[in-house]
């Protein structure tokens, strides 16, 4: 299970992401590096150990990041066995179905510190309705934010590779 809970691991991840041009999540990573919160990033199929979700044992603010919008295959809530549990556990939820912006992740870091337990579900435009429906079913009163594309747009955009000639 990927966790970024040491300064060295976080610093290495920041370097890799910045080199790849993925700077939108930097405020969240920097908050974790500064010790303001604990970050657990889960790929599809992975689980958070239950001891981390135990509020009586977890003293530092915790954010769980589900990355389901990367690559050619995107994932909805069914890809994480704990989707329902994580939505119920969270005190603040970000459903992120659009292109990432640093301000979204800065707000998520602040909300995590304020509420203590947060869930970020990164998803495609296609899977955002499923996340919305599950959140409405499991945790309708949990505060949070939904980021979606403008009408007629979609996320992720699978554009032509650099140097391609479009006809």
Order of alpha helices (4+ residues) and beta strands (2+ residues): beta-alpha-alpha-beta-alpha-beta-alpha-beta-alpha-beta-alpha-beta
